[in-house]
Amino acid sequence: MIMVTRSAGGVVAIDTGLRAAVEAWIADDPDERDRAELRALLAREAAEEELRDRFAGRLTFGTAGLRGAVGAGPNRMNRAVVRAATAAVAGWLRDVRGASDPRGGPGAGTAPGETPAVVVGCDARHRSDEFADEAARVLAGAGVRVHLLPRPGPTPLLAFAVRHLGVSAGIMITASHNPAADNGYKLYLGDGAQVIPPVDAEIEGRIARLGPLSALPTAGLDDPLVVRHGDEVAAAYLDAVAGLAGTAAAPPGLTVVYTPMHGVAGDLMLRAIRRAGFAAPHVVAAQAKPDADFPTVSFPNPEEPGALDLALADARALGADLVLASDPDGDRLAVAVPVPGGGTAGWRQLSGDQLGALLGAYLLGAETGGAPLVATTIVSSTLLSKIAASAGARYRETLTGFKWIARAADGEPGARFVFGYEEALGYQVGQVVRDKDGIGAALATLRLAATAKAAGRSLSDAYDDLERAHGVHLTEQLSLRIPEPGEVMRRIRATPPAAIGGLSVETVTDFTDAGTGLRPSDVLRYTLRQARVVIRPSGTEPKIKAYLEVIEPAGDDLAAAREAAARRMAPLRAAVIGLLAP
């Protein structure tokens, strides 16, 4: 335990144990800038709390890798942390055996006698290029062949490159839609999907057993094992993604506003749009170029209120039909549409569940045979399940995260993965990329919008049709900051509610039970009369998340059904907040 002492004058003195840990890290840190940062903190006794946080533990593999604030120390993103993680990945690739196809399965390593290979990419966040170079040097030093993609680039291109190049793994330096101060390290396995258990735990264990970083071999970027790629990988990606959702060109007059939100998807998105036969969109000028500080948004996440303000202003001025927005690394997509009769302010952003239902229905409607499969998560709307049933398609629910969605058809004889989505604006169209891909999703959205406009209709009209056919599905998400989310989950399990918001609980599914058919996870799902509540703790923050859904038969009056669903949602929301309160 780190202790804090005070001198006679009341000045906080850094505990000798903490000071020793910091000095040991400094001695082993490969980056002079990071070493100087820690020395400066040691010289400032008032920085004790900051040092305690930086040395409270080591960044651990979360959803798909490491993510945290850029800075020196084991609980930050820096070259030392990247060096350790990459050395562990290289060791795992060299040592793991037991798969008939060493690149095909999620647990695969490298066949005996075969030189492992890893593709490395990065976005434009602070120090992303340094971290990508560090990963390459460590991999080559460990005898691993390295494929460096042109930089900066979007995450979907890296995910595509894993299978396109036939490599053993992929490393993407990105923090996706996190704040500007953050960066991260995302790991893909040889099947092109994000890392899953038990591989993540095995790599964590290897990190803990590494020993001094200074003893790890590294190579120069001019080493023969390092291959630098030009545009050929992006060209292959464009060939594949442009044909995913049909070939119909946009009708005259389809006006689209697009923003990369200071991220790295812009160039490839515009090339993809042109390649698919659409007119170039209007690009929000202030957000067109990569900028690691994201100066025009308070939080670079297209889900956040205000993130689309500049795009919507341009759309109103242009009388646009559609707004498309990428998140900073290009794997998510936000879509906004005009509201009929809404005047100059009449725009609304589609939720992830709404666009997921629209794309699922559109893509299934284009299927002509076989056994198409669509997938979403246990916290997403149930509307896609009804669309799939109506289309005679297979439907699968997974745990949250695209590491599970992308593999939903694995082990399903004859199944063909057509579409998957999660409510947090992530969509996967086909299997060109085995991860969420905002570019592929944008092309499918444009084709759907073009088809609707050619018939004198809109995306709003298409969604109305879905709810008339299957009922209104109103969804909301609650995210409550709670110091001990695990304790809240234990309390709810110990005293389960008989009713929520005046609705009797009909069934309870506890996903810690292996009998659900999914990997045990700390999630509770309550099925109510024409409603549902799913509760889970955040995997990265002290928060509890709840996902609410109210279903209302549409009848002959869709507007009235939506009003009824909204009236039922209000007491449900209040009851869930009360249930989760510590």
C-alpha positions in Angstrom: 0.0 0.0 0.0 1.3 3.5 -0.8 1.4 5.7 2.3 1.5 9.5 2.5 3.5 11.3 5.3 3.7 14.9 6.3 6.7 16.9 7.4 6.5 19.0 10.6 5.7 22.0 8.4 2.7 20.2 6.9 4.2 19.7 3.5 3.1 16.4 1.8 6.1 14.2 1.3 6.0 11.4 -1.3 6.2 8.0 0.4 9.5 6.2 -0.1 7.7 3.2 -1.6 6.0 5.3 -4.2 9.2 7.2 -4.9 11.1 3.9 -5.4 8.5 2.6 -7.8 8.7 5.8 -9.8 12.4 5.8 -9.9 12.5 2.2 -11.0 10.1 3.0 -13.8 12.2 5.9 -14.9 15.3 3.7 -15.0 13.5 1.3 -17.4 11.5 3.8 -19.5 12.7 4.0 -23.1 11.5 7.5 -23.7 13.5 10.5 -22.5 10.4 12.8 -22.6 8.5 10.4 -20.3 11.4 10.1 -18.0 11.7 13.8 -17.7 7.9 14.1 -17.0 8.2 11.7 -14.1 11.3 13.4 -12.7 9.5 16.8 -12.8 6.6 15.2 -10.9 8.9 13.8 -8.3 10.4 17.2 -7.8 6.9 18.6 -7.0 5.7 17.3 -3.7 2.2 18.6 -4.5 2.1 16.1 -7.4 1.8 13.1 -5.0 -1.8 12.4 -5.9 -1.0 12.5 -9.6 1.9 10.0 -9.1 -0.4 7.8 -7.0 -2.8 7.6 -9.9 -0.2 7.0 -12.5 1.3 4.1 -10.4 -2.0 2.7 -9.0 -1.8 -0.2 -11.5 -1.1 -0.9 -15.1 -3.4 -0.3 -18.0 -5.2 -3.5 -18.7 -6.8 -5.0 -21.7 -10.4 -3.8 -21.8 -12.8 -4.3 -24.7 -10.1 -4.9 -27.3 -6.8 -3.6 -25.8 -5.4 -0.8 -23.8 -6.8 2.7 -23.5 -6.0 5.7 -21.3 -4.6 9.2 -21.0 -1.3 9.8 -22.7 1.5 10.3 -20.1 4.3 8.6 -18.3 3.8 5.7 -15.9 2.2 2.3 -16.0 -1.4 3.6 -15.8 -1.0 5.8 -18.8 -0.4 5.4 -22.6 3.3 5.7 -23.4 6.1 4.0 -25.2 7.0 1.8 -22.3 3.4 0.5 -22.0 3.3 -0.1 -25.8 6.7 -1.8 -25.7 5.5 -4.2 -22.9 2.2 -5.0 -24.6 3.9 -5.6 -28.0 6.6 -7.8 -26.5 3.8 -9.9 -24.9 1.9 -10.1 -28.2 5.1 -11.2 -30.0 5.8 -13.9 -27.4 2.3 -15.2 -27.7 2.5 -15.3 -31.5 5.7 -17.3 -31.3 4.7 -19.7 -28.7 1.0 -20.5 -29.0 0.1 -23.7 -31.0 -2.8 -26.0 -31.5 -4.9 -24.6 -34.4 -5.0 -26.5 -37.7 -5.3 -23.1 -39.5 -2.9 -20.8 -37.5 -4.5 -17.7 -38.9 -8.1 -18.7 -39.0 -9.3 -19.0 -35.4 -9.5 -16.6 -32.5 -7.1 -18.7 -30.4 -4.6 -19.3 -33.2 -1.0 -18.4 -32.9 1.7 -19.3 -35.4 2.5 -22.7 -36.8 5.9 -24.2 -35.8 8.6 -22.9 -38.1 6.5 -20.1 -39.5 7.5 -16.5 -39.1 4.7 -14.5 -37.4 3.5 -11.3 -39.1 1.6 -8.4 -37.7 0.1 -5.4 -39.5 0.3 -2.0 -37.6 -1.7 1.1 -38.2 -2.4 4.3 -36.3 -4.8 7.3 -36.2 -3.8 11.0 -35.8 -4.0 11.3 -32.0 -1.2 12.6 -29.9 1.8 10.4 -30.2 0.0 7.8 -32.3 2.9 7.7 -34.8 5.5 7.2 -32.0 3.5 4.3 -30.5 3.1 2.6 -33.9 6.8 2.9 -34.5 7.6 1.5 -31.1 5.3 -1.5 -31.8 7.1 -2.1 -35.1 10.5 -1.9 -33.6 9.6 -4.4 -30.8 7.9 -6.8 -33.2 10.9 -6.8 -35.6 13.3 -7.2 -32.7 11.4 -10.3 -31.7 11.7 -11.7 -35.2 8.1 -10.9 -36.2 7.5 -9.6 -39.7 5.8 -6.1 -39.7 3.5 -4.6 -42.2 3.2 -0.8 -41.7 0.1 0.9 -43.2 0.3 4.5 -44.4 -0.6 6.8 -41.6 -2.8 8.2 -40.3 -5.6 5.8 -41.3 -8.9 4.6 -40.0 -9.4 1.5 -37.8 -11.6 -0.4 -40.4 -8.7 -0.4 -42.9 -6.4 -2.0 -40.3 -9.1 -4.6 -39.5 -9.5 -5.4 -43.2 -5.7 -5.6 -43.7 -5.3 -8.4 -41.2 -7.1 -11.0 -43.4 -6.1 -9.3 -46.7 -2.4 -9.6 -45.9 -2.9 -13.0 -44.2 -1.1 -11.9 -41.1 -1.2 -13.4 -37.6 -2.5 -10.3 -35.8 -3.1 -6.5 -36.2 -2.3 -3.6 -33.9 -4.1 -0.3 -34.2 -3.0 2.7 -32.2 -6.2 4.6 -31.5 -8.5 5.7 -28.7 -11.6 5.7 -31.0 -14.0 8.4 -29.7 -12.3 9.0 -26.3 -11.3 12.5 -25.2 -8.4 14.2 -26.9 -6.0 13.4 -24.0 -6.3 9.7 -24.5 -4.8 7.1 -26.8 -5.0 3.4 -27.0 -3.7 0.0 -28.4 -6.3 -2.2 -30.1 -5.4 -5.8 -30.9 -6.9 -8.0 -33.7 -6.3 -11.7 -34.0 -5.6 -13.6 -37.2 -9.3 -14.0 -38.0 -9.6 -10.2 -38.4 -11.7 -9.7 -35.3 -10.8 -8.1 -32.0 -9.1 -10.1 -29.3 -11.2 -12.2 -27.0 -10.7 -14.4 -23.9 -8.6 -16.3 -23.1 -6.1 -14.6 -25.4 -6.3 -11.2 -23.7 -5.7 -12.8 -20.3 -2.7 -14.8 -21.7 -1.2 -11.6 -23.0 -1.8 -9.8 -19.7 0.0 -12.6 -18.0 3.0 -12.3 -20.3 3.2 -8.6 -19.7 3.4 -9.2 -16.0 6.3 -11.7 -16.5 8.3 -9.7 -19.0 11.1 -8.3 -16.7 13.1 -5.2 -17.6 12.0 -3.4 -20.7 15.6 -2.4 -21.4 16.4 -6.1 -21.9 13.9 -6.5 -24.7 15.4 -6.6 -28.2 14.3 -3.9 -30.7 15.1 -3.3 -34.3 15.3 -0.3 -36.5 12.4 0.7 -38.8 14.8 0.0 -41.8 15.0 -3.7 -40.7 14.3 -6.2 -43.5 11.4 -7.5 -41.4 9.6 -4.2 -41.7 7.5 -3.7 -44.9 6.0 -0.3 -45.6 2.8 -0.4 -47.7 1.5 2.2 -50.1 -2.0 2.7 -51.3 -2.5 -0.9 -52.4 -4.3 -2.1 -49.2 -6.7 0.9 -49.3 -7.4 0.2 -53.0 -8.2 -3.5 -52.2 -10.5 -2.3 -49.3 -12.3 0.1 -51.6 -12.8 -2.7 -54.2 -14.4 -4.9 -51.6 -16.5 -2.4 -49.6 -17.9 -0.5 -52.6 -19.8 -3.6 -53.8 -21.2 -4.7 -50.5 -24.8 -3.2 -50.7 -25.6 -3.2 -54.4 -24.5 -0.9 -57.2 -27.3 1.6 -57.6 -26.0 5.1 -58.1 -27.4 8.1 -56.3 -30.3 9.9 -58.0 -29.9 13.5 -59.0 -30.4 15.9 -56.2 -29.4 13.6 -53.2 -27.5 16.2 -51.1 -25.4 14.8 -48.3 -23.3 16.6 -45.6 -20.4 14.7 -44.1 -18.0 15.4 -41.2 -15.0 13.3 -40.3 -15.1 15.1 -36.9 -11.3 16.0 -37.0 -10.6 12.3 -37.4 -8.9 10.1 -40.0 -11.7 8.6 -42.0 -12.3 11.5 -44.3 -10.1 10.7 -47.2 -11.0 7.1 -47.4 -14.7 7.8 -46.9 -14.7 10.3 -49.8 -12.9 7.8 -52.0 -15.4 5.1 -51.1 -18.4 7.3 -51.8 -17.1 8.2 -55.2 -16.1 4.6 -55.9 -19.7 3.5 -55.1 -21.1 5.9 -57.7 -22.4 8.7 -55.4 -21.8 12.4 -55.8 -19.3 13.9 -53.5 -20.8 15.1 -50.2 -20.5 18.5 -48.8 -17.7 18.2 -46.1 -17.8 20.3 -43.0 -14.8 22.5 -43.6 -13.9 23.2 -39.9 -13.8 19.4 -39.2 -12.3 18.1 -42.4 -8.7 17.6 -41.5 -7.3 15.4 -38.7 -6.6 17.4 -35.5 -5.6 15.6 -32.3 -7.1 18.4 -30.2 -10.6 18.1 -31.7 -11.1 21.9 -31.4 -14.7 22.3 -32.5 -16.2 19.6 -30.2 -16.2 19.2 -26.5 -16.1 15.4 -26.8 -15.3 13.7 -30.1 -18.1 11.2 -30.0 -20.9 11.6 -32.5 -23.3 10.3 -29.8 -22.7 13.3 -27.6 -25.1 16.3 -27.6 -23.7 19.1 -29.8 -21.2 16.9 -31.7 -23.1 17.3 -34.9 -24.0 21.0 -34.6 -21.7 22.2 -37.4 -22.9 19.4 -39.7 -26.5 20.2 -39.0 -26.0 23.9 -39.6 -24.5 23.2 -43.0 -27.4 20.7 -43.7 -30.0 23.3 -43.0 -28.3 25.9 -45.1 -28.0 23.4 -48.0 -31.4 21.8 -47.7 -29.6 18.5 -47.5 -31.2 15.0 -47.5 -28.8 13.4 -45.1 -26.0 14.0 -42.6 -23.2 11.4 -42.1 -20.6 11.7 -39.4 -17.6 9.5 -38.6 -16.1 9.2 -35.2 -12.3 10.0 -34.9 -11.0 6.6 -36.0 -13.8 5.9 -38.6 -15.3 2.7 -37.1 -18.6 4.3 -36.0 -21.2 6.2 -38.1 -23.8 8.8 -37.0 -26.7 9.7 -39.3 -29.2 12.6 -39.1 -32.3 13.1 -41.2 -34.7 16.0 -41.8 -37.9 15.9 -39.7 -40.9 16.5 -42.0 -42.4 19.9 -41.4 -39.7 20.7 -38.9 -38.6 24.0 -40.4 -35.0 25.3 -40.2 -34.3 23.4 -37.0 -36.1 20.2 -38.2 -33.4 17.6 -38.0 -32.9 14.6 -35.8 -30.2 12.1 -35.3 -31.1 8.4 -35.7 -30.3 6.2 -32.7 -28.0 3.2 -33.2 -31.1 1.0 -32.8 -33.0 2.9 -35.5 -30.3 2.8 -38.1 -29.5 -0.8 -37.2 -33.1 -1.7 -37.9 -33.1 0.2 -41.2 -29.9 -1.3 -42.5 -30.8 -4.8 -41.3 -34.1 -4.7 -43.1 -32.5 -3.2 -46.3 -29.7 -5.7 -46.5 -32.0 -8.7 -45.8 -34.4 -7.4 -48.4 -31.5 -7.6 -51.0 -30.8 -11.3 -50.1 -31.9 -13.9 -52.7 -31.2 -17.2 -50.9 -29.0 -19.2 -48.7 -29.0 -18.8 -44.9 -28.5 -15.1 -44.1 -27.7 -14.2 -40.5 -28.0 -10.9 -38.7 -26.8 -10.2 -35.2 -26.9 -7.6 -32.4 -26.2 -7.5 -28.7 -28.3 -8.4 -25.6 -28.6 -4.7 -24.8 -29.8 -3.5 -28.3 -33.4 -3.2 -29.4 -35.4 -6.4 -30.2 -36.7 -4.9 -33.4 -34.0 -6.6 -35.5 -35.1 -10.0 -34.3 -38.6 -9.4 -35.7 -37.3 -8.1 -38.9 -35.1 -11.2 -39.3 -38.1 -13.5 -38.5 -40.2 -11.8 -41.1 -37.4 -12.2 -43.7 -36.8 -15.9 -42.7 -33.3 -15.1 -41.7 -31.2 -16.4 -38.8 -30.8 -14.0 -35.8 -28.2 -14.1 -33.1 -27.7 -12.1 -29.9 -24.2 -11.6 -28.4 -22.6 -10.0 -25.5 -21.7 -6.3 -26.0 -18.8 -5.6 -28.3 -17.9 -6.3 -31.9 -15.4 -9.0 -30.8 -18.6 -11.1 -30.3 -20.8 -9.6 -33.0 -18.2 -10.3 -35.8 -18.1 -13.9 -34.7 -21.8 -14.5 -34.5 -21.9 -16.8 -37.5 -18.9 -18.8 -36.4 -19.9 -22.4 -35.8 -23.2 -21.9 -37.6 -23.2 -24.4 -40.5 -24.3 -22.7 -43.7 -24.9 -19.3 -42.2 -23.8 -16.2 -44.1 -23.2 -13.1 -42.0 -25.1 -10.3 -43.6 -25.2 -7.6 -40.9 -24.5 -6.8 -37.3 -24.8 -3.8 -35.1 -24.6 -2.4 -31.6 -26.7 0.5 -30.2 -23.5 2.6 -29.8 -23.5 3.5 -33.5 -21.4 0.5 -34.6 -22.4 -1.4 -37.8 -20.8 -4.3 -39.7 -22.0 -4.9 -43.3 -21.0 -8.3 -44.5 -17.6 -9.8 -43.8 -15.2 -7.5 -45.7 -14.3 -6.1 -42.2 -14.9 -8.3 -39.2 -15.5 -5.3 -37.0 -17.6 -2.2 -37.0 -16.9 -0.1 -40.1 -18.4 3.4 -40.4 -17.4 3.6 -44.1 -19.1 0.4 -45.2 -22.1 1.4 -43.1 -22.2 4.8 -44.8 -22.3 3.3 -48.3 -25.2 1.1 -47.3 -27.0 4.1 -45.8 -26.5 6.1 -48.9 -27.9 3.3 -51.1 -30.9 3.0 -48.8 -31.4 6.8 -48.9 -31.0 6.8 -52.7 -33.5 4.0 -53.1 -36.0 5.8 -50.9 -35.6 9.1 -52.7 -36.0 7.6 -56.1 -39.4 6.4 -54.9 -40.2 9.9 -53.5 -39.6 8.8 -49.9 -37.1 9.3 -47.1 -35.3 7.3 -44.4 -37.9 8.5 -41.9 -40.6 7.0 -44.2 -38.7 3.7 -44.3 -38.4 3.6 -40.5 -42.1 4.4 -40.2 -42.8 1.3 -42.3 -40.8 -0.9 -40.0 -42.7 0.3 -36.9 -46.0 -0.1 -38.6 -45.1 -3.7 -39.4 -43.5 -4.6 -36.1 -44.6 -2.1 -33.5 -43.0 1.0 -32.0 -39.7 0.1 -30.3 -38.6 3.0 -28.1 -35.2 2.6 -26.5 -33.2 4.7 -24.1 -29.9 4.3 -22.3 -29.0 5.4 -18.8 -25.5 5.8 -17.6 -25.1 6.5 -13.8 -21.8 7.2 -12.2 -21.7 5.0 -9.1 -18.6 4.4 -6.9 -19.1 0.6 -6.5 -21.1 -0.7 -9.5 -20.3 -4.3 -8.6 -22.0 -3.8 -5.2 -25.1 -2.5 -6.8 -25.3 -5.6 -9.0 -24.9 -7.8 -6.0 -27.7 -5.9 -4.1 -30.1 -6.2 -7.1 -29.4 -9.9 -7.3 -30.0 -10.4 -3.6 -33.3 -8.5 -3.6 -34.7 -8.8 -7.1 -37.5 -6.4 -8.1 -41.0 -8.0 -8.6 -42.0 -5.0 -10.8 -40.2 -2.0 -12.4 -42.1 1.1 -13.3 -45.4 -0.5 -12.4 -44.8 -3.4 -14.8 -44.5 -6.9 -13.4 -41.2 -8.7 -14.1 -42.1 -11.7 -16.2 -38.7 -13.3 -16.6 -35.1 -12.6 -15.3 -32.0 -13.6 -17.2 -28.8 -13.5 -15.3 -25.9 -13.7 -17.8 -23.5 -14.9 -15.1 -25.2 -18.2 -15.7 -23.5 -20.4 -18.3 -26.9 -21.7 -19.3 -27.6 -18.6 -21.4 -25.4 -20.0 -24.1 -23.1 -16.9 -23.9 -19.8 -16.4 -22.1 -20.8 -15.6 -18.4 -21.0 -11.9 -18.0 -22.2 -9.5 -15.3 -25.5 -8.6 -16.9 -29.1 -8.8 -15.8 -32.1 -8.7 -18.2 -35.7 -8.1 -17.0 -38.5 -8.9 -19.4 -41.7 -7.0 -18.6 -45.0 -6.7 -20.3 -44.1 -5.1 -23.7 -40.9 -3.7 -22.2 -37.4 -4.8 -21.2 -34.6 -3.5 -19.0 -31.0 -4.7 -19.2 -28.5 -3.7 -16.5 -24.7 -4.0 -16.5 -21.7 -2.3 -15.0 -19.3 -0.5 -17.3 -16.1 -2.4 -18.0 -13.9 0.7 -17.9 -15.5 3.3 -15.6 -17.3 3.4 -12.2 -20.7 3.4 -13.9 -23.8 1.3 -14.1 -25.5 1.2 -17.5 -29.2 0.4 -18.2 -30.8 -0.2 -21.5 -34.6 0.4 -21.6 -37.0 -0.7 -24.3 -40.8 -0.1 -24.5 -42.8 -1.8 -27.3 -46.2 -0.5 -28.4 -48.4 -2.0 -31.2 -48.7 0.6 -33.9 -52.3 0.0 -35.0 -53.6 2.5 -37.4 -52.1 5.6 -35.7 -48.3 5.5 -35.6 -48.1 8.9 -34.0 -50.4 7.9 -31.2 -48.5 4.7 -30.6 -45.2 6.6 -30.3 -46.8 9.0 -27.8 -48.1 6.0 -25.8 -44.6 4.5 -25.8 -43.1 7.8 -24.5 -45.7 8.0 -21.7 -44.8 4.4 -20.6 -41.0 5.1 -20.8 -41.1 8.0 -18.3 -42.1 5.9 -15.2 -39.9 3.0 -16.4 -36.9 5.4 -16.5 -37.6 6.8 -13.1 -38.0 3.4 -11.6 -34.7 2.1 -13.0 -32.8 5.2 -11.7 -34.3 4.4 -8.3 -33.4 0.8 -8.5 -29.8 1.6 -9.3 -29.3 4.3 -6.7 -26.7 3.2 -4.2 
